[in-house]
Amino acid sequence: MRRVVALVHPPQSTFELGRAAQVFGIERQGLPTRYAFGVCTEHPGPVATHAGYDMLVTDGLDALARADTVIVPGWPPTEWPPSPPVVRALRHAHSRGARLVSICSGSFAPAHAGLLDGRRATTHWARADDLAARFPQVRVDPDVLYVDHGDVATSVGAGAGIDLCMHLVRNDHGARYAAHVARTMVMPPHRAGGQVQYAVPPHPEQIDGTLAPLLEWITGRLDEPMAIETMAAHAGVSTRTLARRFADQLGTSPGQWLLARRIATARDLLESSDLPLDAVARRVGLSSATNLRRRFLGMLGTTPGAYRRAFRAGPG
């Protein structure tokens, strides 16, 4: 059980806080509960929100000393720096090994604490220039959804906060567990955050429009060779039209989508079965364990064996 604590600050965005609570704070039927979620604030009591009501928060900063993950779900207004006690609490939590996570403008809090110095980080596009100007030692990248360094992670707008939270769940407990959580939230398992580590491509049933039947057809044939010409012929369009539809609907090419689907299926097999690597490779159309290792390393930055050791014991 990992303890996740959100540090709130008036006026708090209920949407950004709610996204973290939805991922980490809900007990889901048929799925083991892996997180305990709580909320704290510098001055316990009523905390004003952007939604026009106050919420009662009873835990103070000492809750951060017990957290495995600290989430800062926004920091409005960004012109107000965290108080010295908040900075000390964030630094102490980080120094003892807690993971610090920010959503949207929440990146300003760890930046004030010096925890983003010399690191790549992101925030909402409307605040990116301000973050870069006020903290020149931070390498601000506004063109990604999130950046995860393992001990510190930042994300852009509130919607991307869900993507980052799901990324963390997947890293903690594996792709299958994260997919179960995503299914209860009626959302894709994940969007890539501008980094490839453990990113999952959308399932065919989660794609609207003309590509869905094709993606389902391809997914049922992952153990077969599949050229873009074959995909286009099945869809009844030219290869150029198919590439354009993939770019418009999925933001990627047919070949990259197919490789991501093969790797995603391989991950599931590595987590849920004892199949040898050669058998896994053949089932997902990557021909051999050597090719599987090469593709796995290129896409995820790890090997199939290391991935299996990390997640094989996770829930199914």
Disulfide bonds with the S-S distance in Angstrom:
none
